[in-house]
Amino acid sequence: MPLDIRLGDVVRLRKPHPCGGFEWTVVRLGADIGMRCLGCGRRVLLPRRDFERRVKAFVRRGEPAPNSPPTTTPRSDEP
């Protein structure tokens, strides 16, 4: 199942950037994920597959897209 990634997410990666920062903000979504280092401001693109492997945790979540479906599933006892 693909990882739910949103614009504005702040993620912690497994390995540090050469500047020493671990945290990145997501600035582009698609086949490649664009990220900006919160330590030095450098922008990089990673293939989605590599990004999903390198993410350790979400520090802060971005806003969901207005036309995206809800991420919760209805309970089985609801009609």
Helices and strands as residue ranges (DSSP letters): E 10-13, E 23-28, E 32-37, E 43-47, H 48-54, E 55-60
